[in-house]
C-alpha cells in the first residue's frame, strides 16, 4: 500500500512540472465595488402631532440642532413631507422604527417612512 501511494505521488509531481512546456497564468480582474444604495428618511405631516413633539423627535433621533429641527418641522407642516436624512438601508430602517415606536408610545400618529434614493 505504501508503494502505491508513493507511485501516485511521483506521478503527481511529474504532472505539475508541465512536461509539455505549457505554462498558464491565471489573471484576476479586480471587481469594481459599488456603494450600497442610500435611503431617504421622510417625515409626513398630520393634523394631530404637536410641532414641539416633531422637533423633539428630530433632535433626539437625528441629532440635529434645535434650529435645524424647527426648519425641517416647518417644511413638513407646509409641504406635507420633508427628507430628514439619507442613510444606508439598515440605518434608515432603524431610524424609521425608532421614530414610529416613539410616536406610538406617546400616542401621536406621526408617520415616518423611507424610500430608495435615485
N, C-alpha and C positions, 0 to 999 in steps of 0.2 A: 504494500500500500504506500509506503514512503517513496518508493521508486516512482510510482505513477505520478504522485504529486510533484516530485522533482522534475519529471519529464514535462509535465504541463507548465511548470514554472519556466523551464527552459524555452518552451515553445512561445509562451507569452513574451519572454524577453526578446526573442527574435522578431516578433510581430511589432513591438514598439520601436524597434530600430529603423523601421521604414525601409525594409530590404530593397524595395524597388526605387528608392531615391526620392519619392514624393514627400514633400513637406507641405502641410496645410496650416494656415494661420487662421485662428478664429478671431474675428473682429467683433467688437461690441459697439453698437450705436448707443450713444448716451440718450436715455429717454428724456424728453422735454417735460419738465414738471409744470403742471398747471396750478394756478392759485385756486383754492377752493372757492366756490361761489359764495357771494355775500348776500345777506338778507336784511331788508329794511324792517325795523320795528315801528309800527304805526299806532298812534292813539286816535281813537274815534270819539267824536263829540256825542254827548247825550244831554237830555234836558234835566237830568236829576243829580248827577255827580257835582258836588261843590267845586268851584275853581280852586279853592285852597287845598282840597284833597289832591287834585291833579298836580298842583305844584309840589306838594309833599311827595307824591309818587315819583315825579321826575327827579327830584333831588335825591331821594332815597335809593332808587333802583338804577338810576343812570348817572349818578354822581356829578350832576351839573349844578352850576351856581343858581342862586335864587333868581337873579335877573334873567338868566337863560331859561329857567323853568317857567317864569311868568310869560316870557315871549312865546315859548312853544305852546303853553296853555292857551294863550290868546289866539294863536294860529289855529289850534284845534277848535276853539269856540267860534271863530269867524269863518273858517273854511270847511269845518266838519271833520278834518283829518290832518295829521302832521306826522312827518317822519321824526322819530325821536333819536334814532341812531342806526348805524349799519354795522352788522356783526357777522361772524361765522354762523353757520346753521345752529350749532349746539348752544352758543351763547344767546343768539336771538330767541331760540326756543325757551331757554331758561328764563330770560327776561320777561317774555310774554306770560309764562306760567306764574312767575313771581307777582307780576302786576295783577293778573286776573285773580289769583288767590287772595292777595292783599285787599283788593276791591271787594271781593265776596265776603271776606271776614269782617269788613267794615260796612257791609250792606249797601254797596254802591254798584250800579250797573255799568261802570266804566268798562269799555272794550279795548283790548289791545291785541293786535294781530301782527303777522309778519308776512312778507312776500319777497320772493327772489328778486334781487336787483338785476336789471337788464343792461 
